[in-house]
Amino acid sequence: EVQLVESGGGLVQPGGSLRLSCAASGFTFSSYWMYWVRQAPGKGLVWVSRINTDGTSTTYADSVKGRFTISRDNAKNTLYLQMNSLTAEDTALYYCARDFRYSAYHWGQGTLVTVSS
Amino acid sequence: QSALTQPPSASGSPGQSVTISCTGTSSDVGGYNYVSWYQQHPGKAPKLMIYDVSKRPSGVPDRFSGSKSGNTASLTVSGLQAEDEADYYCSSYAGSNKFVFGSGTKVTVL
């Protein structure tokens, strides 16, 4: 059974940093692109970032480019999202998801990031 | 990367059909056959319902169908059931390994 478990969320002050993790199991992690998607409270889904299978290619939404960094450790079956220079607009539930033909087939349950002083 | 446009709400009685539109541009919906649809119940993670415009993942009822014409994709839910009441989001590949979601549609079963 495919499982994606996010962790690392919490309360952080504006301008601060946080690193999210997503532990994957039940599939060959190194064979799939992975995504981060976020959802602000009461709002819609927003694509944040994508990484290819070996981590050599990454893309970002304009709203996070230059502040967020996606990475992966295939030996540990773990996806990461390093988030710097956080603002209140980054407050959201962050989901990791596994790719299937340019769609997000499997999703984790999300980890909540709250940016507030 | 503007969000794809969806109607905020849609509704239908049990057994009826409801269709949700998802309008983008020639740079996303109109340019690729990589439109997907997600169902999200309150407090739950999204679930993939349609990929590649019209294909259903294993386990998704055939009451759910997708299509596309030009820059607009559509999701139709036939034979509405109470459990279909949820938020629905479209998504499209937008080139250069980027993606965009729709604004979301709340489906109510009357």
Interface residues (C-beta under 8 A of the other chain):
Chain A: Y35 V37 G44 L45 V46 W47 R50 N52 S57 T59 A61 D62 Y95 F100 R101 Y102 S103 A104 Y105 W107 G108 Q109 G110
Chain B: Q1 A3 Y32 Y34 S36 Y38 Q40 A45 P46 K47 L48 Y51 D52 P57 D87 Y89 S91 Y93 S96 N97 K98 F99 V100 F101 G102 S103 G104
